[in-house]
C-alpha cells in the first residue's frame, strides 16, 4: 500500500453547463494505492474549486467540493512473453474497466466522473434565492414586492363583459 498526495492543474471540461471546475485551477488529491490480485485499488478524496452561475438569479457563484474516489485499475492480461492478450469478455465489460498502462494509471477519467456526478443539477447561490421575475427578468432580491397585474387569458373575455356596463353608463 502507498499513500500519495498530489496537486495538479484541472483539465478543461470538468463540469456541466451551469457549474464546473475552472481549467487550470488546483485539484488536491489524497489517495491510497493498494495492490490487489486483479490490479491496483485507488481510494481517497479530491478537493476542487467550482465556479458557475446561480440557476435562479444568474449571479456568479463559487464553492469548494470534496469528493470520494474509489476505483479498481486492472492489470492488462498478458501471455508468457508479456504481450497483451485479447479478452473473451464483452466489449461493455471491458469499457467499464480502467486499466494500468505499464506502471501508470490515469486519474483524470475517475476524477471527471466523480466530480460530474456530485455536481448539483441546478446550483443556487443560497437556498432561499428568489431568482428573477418570470415576466420581465427583474432581480427579485432587489425588490421583494415586485409583481405584475397579469390577467389570466382564460378570464380575459369576462373582463371585457364587465367593462361594457360601465361604458353604457358613461354614454347615458
C-alpha positions in Angstrom: 0.0 0.0 0.0 1.2 3.5 -0.7 -0.3 6.9 0.2 0.0 9.7 -2.3 -0.8 13.4 -2.0 -0.6 15.5 -5.1 -1.8 18.8 -6.5 -2.4 19.2 -10.2 -4.0 21.7 -12.6 -7.5 20.9 -13.7 -8.0 19.9 -17.3 -10.7 21.6 -19.4 -14.3 20.4 -19.4 -14.9 19.0 -15.9 -18.4 20.1 -15.2 -21.8 20.8 -16.6 -23.4 23.8 -18.3 -24.1 25.9 -15.2 -21.2 24.9 -12.9 -17.8 23.2 -13.1 -14.1 23.2 -12.3 -12.2 26.1 -14.0 -9.5 25.0 -16.3 -6.1 25.3 -14.6 -7.4 25.5 -11.0 -5.8 23.3 -8.4 -7.0 19.8 -7.7 -5.8 18.4 -4.5 -5.8 14.6 -4.3 -5.1 12.4 -1.3 -5.2 8.8 -2.4 -4.2 5.3 -1.2 -2.9 2.8 -3.8 -3.4 -0.8 -2.7 -2.1 -3.8 -4.6 -4.8 -6.5 -5.0 -4.8 -9.6 -7.1 -6.6 -8.0 -10.1 -4.6 -4.8 -10.1 -4.4 -1.6 -8.0 -7.3 -0.3 -5.9 -7.3 3.5 -5.7 -9.3 5.1 -2.9 -9.2 8.6 -1.3 -10.5 12.1 -1.7 -10.1 15.0 -4.0 -10.8 18.7 -3.4 -11.7 21.0 -6.3 -12.8 24.6 -6.7 -16.1 25.2 -8.5 -17.4 28.3 -10.4 -20.7 28.8 -12.2 -23.9 30.8 -12.0 -27.0 30.5 -9.9 -29.8 28.8 -11.8 -32.4 31.2 -10.2 -30.8 34.7 -10.3 -27.8 34.1 -12.7 -25.3 35.6 -10.2 -21.8 34.1 -10.2 -21.2 31.5 -7.6 -18.0 29.7 -6.4 -17.7 26.8 -4.0 -15.3 24.0 -3.0 -16.2 20.4 -3.4 -14.6 17.4 -1.8 -15.4 14.1 -3.4 -14.6 10.5 -2.6 -12.7 8.4 -5.1 -12.6 4.6 -5.4 -11.7 2.6 -8.5 -10.0 -0.6 -9.4 -7.4 -0.3 -12.1 -6.9 -3.8 -13.5 -3.7 -5.3 -15.0 -3.6 -5.9 -18.7 -3.8 -9.6 -19.5 -0.5 -10.8 -20.9 0.9 -14.1 -22.2 4.1 -15.7 -21.0 6.1 -13.3 -23.1 4.4 -10.2 -21.7 2.3 -9.4 -24.8 -1.3 -8.2 -24.3 -3.9 -11.0 -24.8 -7.4 -10.5 -26.3 -10.0 -11.0 -23.6 -13.1 -13.1 -24.1 -15.2 -10.6 -22.1 -17.8 -8.5 -23.8 -16.9 -5.0 -25.0 -19.3 -3.4 -22.5 -17.5 -5.1 -19.6 -14.1 -4.0 -20.9 -15.2 -0.4 -21.4 -16.3 -0.2 -17.7 -12.8 -1.3 -16.5 -9.9 1.1 -16.0 -6.5 -0.4 -16.9 -3.0 0.1 -15.8 -0.7 1.1 -18.6 2.6 -0.4 -17.5 3.1 1.1 -14.1 0.9 4.2 -14.8 -2.7 4.9 -14.1 -4.7 7.8 -15.3 -6.8 9.5 -12.5 -8.4 12.1 -14.8 -11.4 9.9 -16.0 -12.0 8.8 -12.4 -11.9 12.4 -11.2 -14.1 13.7 -14.0 -16.8 11.1 -13.4 -16.8 11.6 -9.6 -17.0 15.4 -9.9 -19.7 15.5 -12.5 -21.8 13.0 -10.5 -21.5 15.2 -7.4 -22.4 18.5 -9.0 -25.9 20.0 -8.4 -28.1 20.0 -11.5 -29.4 23.4 -10.6 -26.9 25.3 -8.4 -28.1 28.2 -6.3 -26.3 31.0 -4.6 -28.3 30.3 -1.5 -31.3 28.1 -0.6 -33.8 31.0 -0.4 -32.7 32.8 -3.5 -35.9 34.4 -5.0 -34.5 34.5 -8.6 -35.8 36.6 -11.4 -39.3 37.8 -12.4 -40.6 35.4 -15.0 -42.3 38.3 -16.8 -39.7 41.0 -17.1 -36.4 39.5 -15.7 -36.2 41.9 -12.8 -34.0 40.6 -9.9 -36.5 39.8 -7.1 -33.9 40.2 -4.3 -33.7 43.9 -5.1 -37.4 44.4 -4.6 -39.3 41.5 -2.9 -42.6 43.3 -3.5 -42.1 43.4 -7.3 -45.2 42.0 -9.2 -47.2 42.4 -12.3 -51.0 42.5 -12.6 -51.5 39.8 -15.2 -55.0 38.7 -16.1 -55.2 35.0 -17.0 -56.1 34.9 -20.7 -58.9 32.4 -19.9 -60.7 35.1 -17.9 -60.0 38.0 -20.3 -63.4 37.6 -22.0 -65.1 38.1 -18.7 -63.1 41.2 -18.1 -64.4 42.6 -21.3 -68.0 41.9 -20.3 -67.5 43.7 -17.0 -66.3 46.8 -18.8 -69.4 47.0 -21.1 -71.9 48.2 -18.5 -69.6 51.0 -17.4 -69.3 52.2 -20.9 -73.1 52.2 -21.3 -73.5 54.3 -18.1 -71.0 56.8 -19.4 -72.9 57.2 -22.7 -76.2 57.9 -20.8 
